[in-house]
Amino acid sequence: MRTYSEYLIESLKDPMEAQAYLTAALEDYNNERDLVALMFSLQALAYAQGGLGVLAQKAGINRQNLYRIFGGKRSPKWETMEAILHGLGFKISVELLASEPLTKR
């Protein structure tokens, strides 16, 4: 019998599943501001793609720094988050929070 973690990692090998999972994780982060939960999601995606060593190489990040970030010992900088997402095969996009366009004040 597989554990939930094993099932999750296996399912995240599918790029469409990975995208849906990350989208949901980012929506949760936007609502709750829970960085630990977001980092857990990114770590699961990393393991599905070969582990933190592989991600470190793809993202151009020192592996020890990546372990510290995912271990909660260090908060990632904007550039590091962008590098992690790119290393996982994703890009950052922007969406309006309000349903109406911003107006000049």
Residue pairs with C-beta under 8 A, 6 or more apart in sequence:
2 10
5 44
8 44
8 48
9 44
9 47
9 48
10 48
11 17
11 21
11 48
12 18
12 21
12 44
12 45
12 47
12 48
13 48
13 49
15 89
18 45
18 48
18 88
18 89
19 90
21 41
21 44
21 45
22 41
22 42
22 45
22 88
22 90
25 37
25 38
25 41
25 42
26 38
28 34
28 37
28 38
29 35
29 37
29 38
35 75
36 72
39 69
39 70
39 72
39 76
42 70
42 84
42 85
42 88
43 52
43 70
45 88
46 52
46 54
46 55
46 70
46 84
46 88
49 55
49 88
49 89
52 63
52 66
52 67
52 70
53 63
55 61
55 66
55 84
55 87
55 88
56 62
56 63
56 66
56 87
58 86
58 87
58 88
59 66
59 83
59 84
59 86
59 87
59 88
60 83
60 87
61 80
61 83
61 84
61 87
65 74
65 80
66 84
68 74
69 75
69 76
69 80
69 84
76 84
82 92
85 91
85 92
96 102
